[in-house]
């Protein structure tokens, strides 16, 4: 059996507070992957967008050619890292 668990909580802090079982932590922490949130690796956004466009294009058998620069900018704004301006140009 394989189990994949993910959290955005500090489990060591939860163990110290008594709200997470230490024995369970050590059973789950066999292999840890620390992945920063997307807002901290915004340069990967175009690659991810194109990956999911290609995947959906195949899955739904639709021809999707890409993503417009304005749409990509909107995604970057939603990441919280860019200053967003509501322009209708």
Secondary structure by P-SEA (a helix, b strand, c coil): cbbbbbcccaaaaaaaaccccaaaaaaaccbbbbbccccccccaaaaaaaaaaaaaaaaaccccccccaaaaaaaaaaacccccccccc
